[in-house]
Amino acid sequence: MKSKNTKINCIMAGFSLILLGATAVYADETVCRGKLGRITVDNLRVPDNATCSLARTRVLGTVKVENNAKLTARKVIVVGNIQGENAHQVNVIEGSRVGGSVQIKQGGGANVSDSFIDGDIQYDENNNPLKVLRNDVGGSVQVVKNFGGIHIRNNVIDGNLQCKENSPAPKGARNVVGGNKEDQCRRL
């Protein structure tokens, strides 16, 4: 159906749907079960119960880690966010660069070490340990209502360091914080 006011052309290729002249554009999504090396993908998804290892991979959009899945990302570049909800483990390590935030919620553990995060590190309502070690964080580090232990050490954090209702209280030292250290994080 064509009208004078709206002309929409649809192009479908694989998982892509591009609407020209409209506001919605959907990019390709790559599903990772196993290993990915030096390739560039639009968006990446680690499906339920899968394990994905990335090495020098470039993601132009977002990485989503689903139920009970595990991600290990070494020396990766992610333009968007890394998001895990109910994920088993998320590791962002060894010189990785994330243009957005690392957001882990209601899952297992995480290790964000020796990396550059332009946005925030958010770790909420998880049951296993979090390590945030030797990172350059452009936003804030926020850890709320976690069990299993938090270790935050030797980071440069441009924003705030916020720790609330974690059991046990977070441990760490030698963090350079541009904003405020709040609640349980005051001593870090």
PyRosetta script that sets phi, psi and omega in degrees:
from pyrosetta import init, pose_from_sequence

init()
pose = pose_from_sequence("MKSKNTKINCIMAGFSLILLGATAVYADETVCRGKLGRITVDNLRVPDNATCSLARTRVLGTVKVENNAKLTARKVIVVGNIQGENAHQVNVIEGSRVGGSVQIKQGGGANVSDSFIDGDIQYDENNNPLKVLRNDVGGSVQVVKNFGGIHIRNNVIDGNLQCKENSPAPKGARNVVGGNKEDQCRRL")
pose.set_psi(1, 124.4)
pose.set_omega(1, -179.5)
pose.set_phi(2, -115.0)
pose.set_psi(2, 146.0)
pose.set_omega(2, 173.0)
pose.set_phi(3, -134.7)
pose.set_psi(3, 167.1)
pose.set_omega(3, 179.4)
pose.set_phi(4, -69.1)
pose.set_psi(4, -31.6)
pose.set_omega(4, -175.0)
pose.set_phi(5, -85.4)
pose.set_psi(5, -28.3)
pose.set_omega(5, -174.6)
pose.set_phi(6, -131.7)
pose.set_psi(6, 124.0)
pose.set_omega(6, 175.1)
pose.set_phi(7, -128.7)
pose.set_psi(7, 115.0)
pose.set_omega(7, -177.1)
pose.set_phi(8, -120.7)
pose.set_psi(8, 124.5)
pose.set_omega(8, 175.4)
pose.set_phi(9, -105.8)
pose.set_psi(9, 131.4)
pose.set_omega(9, 179.6)
pose.set_phi(10, -110.7)
pose.set_psi(10, 133.8)
pose.set_omega(10, 176.5)
pose.set_phi(11, -126.1)
pose.set_psi(11, 122.7)
pose.set_omega(11, 178.2)
pose.set_phi(12, -114.3)
pose.set_psi(12, 129.6)
pose.set_omega(12, 176.4)
pose.set_phi(13, -144.2)
pose.set_psi(13, 110.9)
pose.set_omega(13, -177.4)
pose.set_phi(14, 63.8)
pose.set_psi(14, -122.2)
pose.set_omega(14, 178.2)
pose.set_phi(15, -90.2)
pose.set_psi(15, 0.7)
pose.set_omega(15, -172.7)
pose.set_phi(16, -86.7)
pose.set_psi(16, 142.6)
pose.set_omega(16, 169.5)
pose.set_phi(17, -137.1)
pose.set_psi(17, 116.0)
pose.set_omega(17, -178.9)
pose.set_phi(18, -118.1)
pose.set_psi(18, 123.3)
pose.set_omega(18, 178.4)
pose.set_phi(19, -104.8)
pose.set_psi(19, 110.8)
pose.set_omega(19, 179.7)
pose.set_phi(20, -85.7)
pose.set_psi(20, 133.3)
pose.set_omega(20, -177.9)
pose.set_phi(21, 85.0)
pose.set_psi(21, -0.4)
pose.set_omega(21, 177.4)
pose.set_phi(22, -115.3)
pose.set_psi(22, 174.5)
pose.set_omega(22, -177.1)
pose.set_phi(23, -90.2)
pose.set_psi(23, -17.2)
pose.set_omega(23, -175.7)
pose.set_phi(24, -96.4)
pose.set_psi(24, 131.8)
pose.set_omega(24, 174.7)
pose.set_phi(25, -134.9)
pose.set_psi(25, 126.6)
pose.set_omega(25, 179.5)
pose.set_phi(26, -111.6)
pose.set_psi(26, 130.3)
pose.set_omega(26, -177.9)
pose.set_phi(27, -98.1)
pose.set_psi(27, 169.1)
pose.set_omega(27, 177.0)
pose.set_phi(28, -61.7)
pose.set_psi(28, 148.2)
pose.set_omega(28, 174.6)
pose.set_phi(29, -122.6)
pose.set_psi(29, 127.4)
pose.set_omega(29, 176.7)
pose.set_phi(30, -100.6)
pose.set_psi(30, 131.7)
pose.set_omega(30, 177.5)
pose.set_phi(31, -97.7)
pose.set_psi(31, 128.9)
pose.set_omega(31, -177.4)
pose.set_phi(32, -111.0)
pose.set_psi(32, 118.9)
pose.set_omega(32, 170.2)
pose.set_phi(33, -132.4)
pose.set_psi(33, 93.6)
pose.set_omega(33, -177.0)
pose.set_phi(34, 126.7)
pose.set_psi(34, -124.3)
pose.set_omega(34, -174.4)
pose.set_phi(35, -127.7)
pose.set_psi(35, 144.2)
pose.set_omega(35, 170.1)
pose.set_phi(36, -130.3)
pose.set_psi(36, 138.1)
pose.set_omega(36, -179.9)
pose.set_phi(37, -108.3)
pose.set_psi(37, -134.3)
pose.set_omega(37, -174.9)
pose.set_phi(38, -76.5)
pose.set_psi(38, 75.6)
pose.set_omega(38, 174.0)
pose.set_phi(39, -133.8)
pose.set_psi(39, 164.6)
pose.set_omega(39, 175.6)
pose.set_phi(40, -114.3)
pose.set_psi(40, 131.2)
pose.set_omega(40, 178.2)
pose.set_phi(41, -128.9)
pose.set_psi(41, 159.9)
pose.set_omega(41, 177.5)
pose.set_phi(42, -74.1)
pose.set_psi(42, -70.1)
pose.set_omega(42, 177.5)
pose.set_phi(43, -124.6)
pose.set_psi(43, 154.4)
pose.set_omega(43, -177.8)
pose.set_phi(44, -129.9)
pose.set_psi(44, 137.5)
pose.set_omega(44, 177.5)
pose.set_phi(45, -128.9)
pose.set_psi(45, 130.5)
pose.set_omega(45, 172.4)
pose.set_phi(46, -102.5)
pose.set_psi(46, 108.5)
pose.set_omega(46, -172.4)
pose.set_phi(47, -73.9)
pose.set_psi(47, 170.8)
pose.set_omega(47, 179.5)
pose.set_phi(48, -45.0)
pose.set_psi(48, 133.7)
pose.set_omega(48, 173.0)
pose.set_phi(49, 63.2)
pose.set_psi(49, 9.8)
pose.set_omega(49, -178.9)
pose.set_phi(50, -92.4)
pose.set_psi(50, 161.7)
pose.set_omega(50, 173.3)
pose.set_phi(51, -120.5)
pose.set_psi(51, 131.3)
pose.set_omega(51, -178.2)
pose.set_phi(52, -131.3)
pose.set_psi(52, 128.6)
pose.set_omega(52, 174.7)
pose.set_phi(53, -115.1)
pose.set_psi(53, 125.8)
pose.set_omega(53, 178.1)
pose.set_phi(54, -113.1)
pose.set_psi(54, 137.6)
pose.set_omega(54, 176.2)
pose.set_phi(55, -138.2)
pose.set_psi(55, 112.4)
pose.set_omega(55, 179.8)
pose.set_phi(56, 61.8)
pose.set_psi(56, 27.2)
pose.set_omega(56, 178.6)
pose.set_phi(57, -83.4)
pose.set_psi(57, 145.7)
pose.set_omega(57, 177.0)
pose.set_phi(58, -114.7)
pose.set_psi(58, 125.5)
pose.set_omega(58, 179.7)
pose.set_phi(59, -116.3)
pose.set_psi(59, 118.4)
pose.set_omega(59, -176.3)
pose.set_phi(60, -79.2)
pose.set_psi(60, -14.4)
pose.set_omega(60, -179.5)
pose.set_phi(61, -123.5)
pose.set_psi(61, -121.8)
pose.set_omega(61, -173.0)
pose.set_phi(62, -114.4)
pose.set_psi(62, 148.8)
pose.set_omega(62, 171.6)
pose.set_phi(63, -107.4)
pose.set_psi(63, 125.7)
pose.set_omega(63, 177.0)
pose.set_phi(64, -116.7)
pose.set_psi(64, 126.5)
pose.set_omega(64, 179.4)
pose.set_phi(65, -111.1)
pose.set_psi(65, 117.7)
pose.set_omega(65, -171.1)
pose.set_phi(66, -93.6)
pose.set_psi(66, -169.5)
pose.set_omega(66, -173.5)
pose.set_phi(67, -50.2)
pose.set_psi(67, 124.2)
pose.set_omega(67, 174.0)
pose.set_phi(68, 58.4)
pose.set_psi(68, 19.6)
pose.set_omega(68, 179.6)
pose.set_phi(69, -91.5)
pose.set_psi(69, 159.9)
pose.set_omega(69, -179.8)
pose.set_phi(70, -126.7)
pose.set_psi(70, 132.5)
pose.set_omega(70, 177.1)
pose.set_phi(71, -123.1)
pose.set_psi(71, 131.0)
pose.set_omega(71, 169.2)
pose.set_phi(72, -123.6)
pose.set_psi(72, 115.6)
pose.set_omega(72, -176.2)
pose.set_phi(73, -116.9)
pose.set_psi(73, 113.3)
pose.set_omega(73, 179.5)
pose.set_phi(74, -112.7)
pose.set_psi(74, 128.0)
pose.set_omega(74, 175.5)
pose.set_phi(75, 51.4)
pose.set_psi(75, 43.2)
pose.set_omega(75, 179.5)
pose.set_phi(76, -98.0)
pose.set_psi(76, 161.8)
pose.set_omega(76, 170.7)
pose.set_phi(77, -121.3)
pose.set_psi(77, 120.5)
pose.set_omega(77, 177.4)
pose.set_phi(78, -120.5)
pose.set_psi(78, 117.8)
pose.set_omega(78, -178.7)
pose.set_phi(79, -71.6)
pose.set_psi(79, -36.8)
pose.set_omega(79, -179.3)
pose.set_phi(80, -95.7)
pose.set_psi(80, -138.8)
pose.set_omega(80, -177.0)
pose.set_phi(81, -101.8)
pose.set_psi(81, 161.1)
pose.set_omega(81, 164.8)
pose.set_phi(82, -111.6)
pose.set_psi(82, 120.8)
pose.set_omega(82, -174.9)
pose.set_phi(83, -124.3)
pose.set_psi(83, 128.2)
pose.set_omega(83, 175.6)
pose.set_phi(84, -128.6)
pose.set_psi(84, 124.6)
pose.set_omega(84, 174.2)
pose.set_phi(85, -125.7)
pose.set_psi(85, 120.6)
pose.set_omega(85, -174.4)
pose.set_phi(86, 63.2)
pose.set_psi(86, 22.8)
pose.set_omega(86, 178.5)
pose.set_phi(87, -73.6)
pose.set_psi(87, 150.8)
pose.set_omega(87, 178.3)
pose.set_phi(88, -74.1)
pose.set_psi(88, -48.2)
pose.set_omega(88, -178.8)
pose.set_phi(89, -156.5)
pose.set_psi(89, 137.9)
pose.set_omega(89, 175.5)
pose.set_phi(90, -129.4)
pose.set_psi(90, 119.8)
pose.set_omega(90, 179.4)
pose.set_phi(91, -118.0)
pose.set_psi(91, 122.1)
pose.set_omega(91, 176.1)
pose.set_phi(92, -121.9)
pose.set_psi(92, 104.8)
pose.set_omega(92, -165.1)
pose.set_phi(93, -140.5)
pose.set_psi(93, 169.6)
pose.set_omega(93, 168.1)
pose.set_phi(94, 56.4)
pose.set_psi(94, 57.4)
pose.set_omega(94, 174.1)
pose.set_phi(95, 80.4)
pose.set_psi(95, 21.3)
pose.set_omega(95, 176.2)
pose.set_phi(96, -70.2)
pose.set_psi(96, 153.7)
pose.set_omega(96, 178.5)
pose.set_phi(97, -128.2)
pose.set_psi(97, 124.7)
pose.set_omega(97, 179.3)
pose.set_phi(98, -120.0)
pose.set_psi(98, 120.3)
pose.set_omega(98, -178.2)
pose.set_phi(99, -75.0)
pose.set_psi(99, -22.3)
pose.set_omega(99, 178.3)
pose.set_phi(100, -108.1)
pose.set_psi(100, -130.6)
pose.set_omega(100, -177.3)
pose.set_phi(101, -117.6)
pose.set_psi(101, 162.1)
pose.set_omega(101, 169.8)
pose.set_phi(102, -108.0)
pose.set_psi(102, 116.0)
pose.set_omega(102, -174.0)
pose.set_phi(103, -124.1)
pose.set_psi(103, 112.8)
pose.set_omega(103, -178.7)
pose.set_phi(104, -120.6)
pose.set_psi(104, 125.5)
pose.set_omega(104, -173.5)
pose.set_phi(105, -139.6)
pose.set_psi(105, 135.4)
pose.set_omega(105, 171.6)
pose.set_phi(106, 53.1)
pose.set_psi(106, 44.0)
pose.set_omega(106, -178.7)
pose.set_phi(107, -136.4)
pose.set_psi(107, -143.0)
pose.set_omega(107, -177.3)
pose.set_phi(108, -93.5)
pose.set_psi(108, -120.0)
pose.set_omega(108, -174.7)
pose.set_phi(109, -111.9)
pose.set_psi(109, 175.5)
pose.set_omega(109, 178.4)
pose.set_phi(110, -153.2)
pose.set_psi(110, 151.3)
pose.set_omega(110, 174.5)
pose.set_phi(111, -135.3)
pose.set_psi(111, 113.9)
pose.set_omega(111, 175.8)
pose.set_phi(112, -118.1)
pose.set_psi(112, 103.1)
pose.set_omega(112, -172.2)
pose.set_phi(113, -138.4)
pose.set_psi(113, 142.8)
pose.set_omega(113, 174.5)
pose.set_phi(114, 55.4)
pose.set_psi(114, 41.7)
pose.set_omega(114, -174.9)
pose.set_phi(115, -133.5)
pose.set_psi(115, 173.5)
pose.set_omega(115, -179.9)
pose.set_phi(116, -119.3)
pose.set_psi(116, 117.5)
pose.set_omega(116, -179.1)
pose.set_phi(117, -118.5)
pose.set_psi(117, 113.6)
pose.set_omega(117, -178.4)
pose.set_phi(118, -70.5)
pose.set_psi(118, -33.8)
pose.set_omega(118, -179.1)
pose.set_phi(119, -96.6)
pose.set_psi(119, -137.5)
pose.set_omega(119, -176.7)
pose.set_phi(120, -100.8)
pose.set_psi(120, 162.4)
pose.set_omega(120, 163.5)
pose.set_phi(121, -112.0)
pose.set_psi(121, 118.0)
pose.set_omega(121, -179.1)
pose.set_phi(122, -119.9)
pose.set_psi(122, 125.0)
pose.set_omega(122, -177.4)
pose.set_phi(123, -132.9)
pose.set_psi(123, 103.1)
pose.set_omega(123, -171.4)
pose.set_phi(124, -126.4)
pose.set_psi(124, 128.9)
pose.set_omega(124, 170.6)
pose.set_phi(125, 58.8)
pose.set_psi(125, 46.4)
pose.set_omega(125, 178.6)
pose.set_phi(126, -106.4)
pose.set_psi(126, 161.2)
pose.set_omega(126, -173.7)
pose.set_phi(127, -108.8)
pose.set_psi(127, -8.2)
pose.set_omega(127, -178.6)
pose.set_phi(128, -121.1)
pose.set_psi(128, 169.6)
pose.set_omega(128, -173.6)
pose.set_phi(129, -61.9)
pose.set_psi(129, 149.5)
pose.set_omega(129, 171.4)
pose.set_phi(130, -117.7)
pose.set_psi(130, 132.7)
pose.set_omega(130, 171.2)
pose.set_phi(131, -118.6)
pose.set_psi(131, 125.7)
pose.set_omega(131, 173.6)
pose.set_phi(132, -124.1)
pose.set_psi(132, 100.9)
pose.set_omega(132, -169.7)
pose.set_phi(133, -131.1)
pose.set_psi(133, 127.1)
pose.set_omega(133, 170.8)
pose.set_phi(134, 57.0)
pose.set_psi(134, 45.8)
pose.set_omega(134, 179.2)
pose.set_phi(135, -108.4)
pose.set_psi(135, 160.6)
pose.set_omega(135, 168.7)
pose.set_phi(136, -110.2)
pose.set_psi(136, 111.4)
pose.set_omega(136, -174.1)
pose.set_phi(137, -113.0)
pose.set_psi(137, 119.3)
pose.set_omega(137, -178.6)
pose.set_phi(138, -76.2)
pose.set_psi(138, -22.3)
pose.set_omega(138, 179.5)
pose.set_phi(139, -108.9)
pose.set_psi(139, -135.3)
pose.set_omega(139, -177.9)
pose.set_phi(140, -111.6)
pose.set_psi(140, 162.2)
pose.set_omega(140, 169.8)
pose.set_phi(141, -112.2)
pose.set_psi(141, 120.9)
pose.set_omega(141, -176.9)
pose.set_phi(142, -126.4)
pose.set_psi(142, 118.7)
pose.set_omega(142, 177.9)
pose.set_phi(143, -125.0)
pose.set_psi(143, 119.5)
pose.set_omega(143, -171.9)
pose.set_phi(144, -135.3)
pose.set_psi(144, 129.6)
pose.set_omega(144, 172.0)
pose.set_phi(145, 56.2)
pose.set_psi(145, 50.5)
pose.set_omega(145, 179.1)
pose.set_phi(146, -108.7)
pose.set_psi(146, 153.4)
pose.set_omega(146, 176.1)
pose.set_phi(147, -126.1)
pose.set_psi(147, 143.2)
pose.set_omega(147, 177.1)
pose.set_phi(148, 114.3)
pose.set_psi(148, -9.1)
pose.set_omega(148, 174.2)
pose.set_phi(149, 107.0)
pose.set_psi(149, 138.4)
pose.set_omega(149, 178.9)
pose.set_phi(150, -128.7)
pose.set_psi(150, 132.7)
pose.set_omega(150, 177.1)
pose.set_phi(151, -129.0)
pose.set_psi(151, 114.6)
pose.set_omega(151, -177.5)
pose.set_phi(152, -122.9)
pose.set_psi(152, 112.6)
pose.set_omega(152, -172.4)
pose.set_phi(153, -146.7)
pose.set_psi(153, 139.9)
pose.set_omega(153, 171.4)
pose.set_phi(154, 58.3)
pose.set_psi(154, 40.5)
pose.set_omega(154, 178.3)
pose.set_phi(155, -106.0)
pose.set_psi(155, 153.1)
pose.set_omega(155, 167.9)
pose.set_phi(156, -107.1)
pose.set_psi(156, 115.0)
pose.set_omega(156, -174.5)
pose.set_phi(157, -119.3)
pose.set_psi(157, 113.5)
pose.set_omega(157, -178.2)
pose.set_phi(158, -69.1)
pose.set_psi(158, -33.6)
pose.set_omega(158, -177.9)
pose.set_phi(159, -93.3)
pose.set_psi(159, -140.4)
pose.set_omega(159, -177.7)
pose.set_phi(160, -95.5)
pose.set_psi(160, 160.8)
pose.set_omega(160, 171.7)
pose.set_phi(161, -118.0)
pose.set_psi(161, 107.2)
pose.set_omega(161, -172.6)
pose.set_phi(162, -119.3)
pose.set_psi(162, 124.5)
pose.set_omega(162, 178.6)
pose.set_phi(163, -132.3)
pose.set_psi(163, 119.2)
pose.set_omega(163, -177.7)
pose.set_phi(164, -135.8)
pose.set_psi(164, 133.1)
pose.set_omega(164, 170.0)
pose.set_phi(165, 57.4)
pose.set_psi(165, 38.2)
pose.set_omega(165, 176.0)
pose.set_phi(166, -95.9)
pose.set_psi(166, 145.6)
pose.set_omega(166, 179.9)
pose.set_phi(167, -135.9)
pose.set_psi(167, 116.2)
pose.set_omega(167, -1.7)
pose.set_phi(168, -74.0)
pose.set_psi(168, 172.4)
pose.set_omega(168, 178.8)
pose.set_phi(169, -62.8)
pose.set_psi(169, 146.4)
pose.set_omega(169, -179.4)
pose.set_phi(170, -59.7)
pose.set_psi(170, 150.7)
pose.set_omega(170, 176.7)
pose.set_phi(171, -117.8)
pose.set_psi(171, 158.4)
pose.set_omega(171, 176.9)
pose.set_phi(172, 148.9)
pose.set_psi(172, -177.5)
pose.set_omega(172, -178.8)
pose.set_phi(173, -171.5)
pose.set_psi(173, 174.4)
pose.set_omega(173, 174.5)
pose.set_phi(174, 55.7)
pose.set_psi(174, 39.0)
pose.set_omega(174, 172.7)
pose.set_phi(175, -94.7)
pose.set_psi(175, 135.8)
pose.set_omega(175, 174.7)
pose.set_phi(176, -100.6)
pose.set_psi(176, 115.1)
pose.set_omega(176, -172.7)
pose.set_phi(177, -117.1)
pose.set_psi(177, 121.8)
pose.set_omega(177, -180.0)
pose.set_phi(178, -75.0)
pose.set_psi(178, -30.9)
pose.set_omega(178, 180.0)
pose.set_phi(179, -98.0)
pose.set_psi(179, -136.1)
pose.set_omega(179, -178.4)
pose.set_phi(180, -102.0)
pose.set_psi(180, 151.3)
pose.set_omega(180, 167.4)
pose.set_phi(181, -101.2)
pose.set_psi(181, 121.4)
pose.set_omega(181, -172.5)
pose.set_phi(182, -117.6)
pose.set_psi(182, 149.7)
pose.set_omega(182, 174.2)
pose.set_phi(183, 50.9)
pose.set_psi(183, -122.3)
pose.set_omega(183, -175.8)
pose.set_phi(184, -65.5)
pose.set_psi(184, -16.1)
pose.set_omega(184, -177.4)
pose.set_phi(185, -87.6)
pose.set_psi(185, -4.7)
pose.set_omega(185, -175.8)
pose.set_phi(186, -56.5)
pose.set_psi(186, -36.8)
pose.set_omega(186, -177.0)
pose.set_phi(187, -81.7)
pose.set_psi(187, -8.4)
pose.set_omega(187, -178.4)
pose.set_phi(188, -86.8)
pose.dump_pdb("model.pdb")
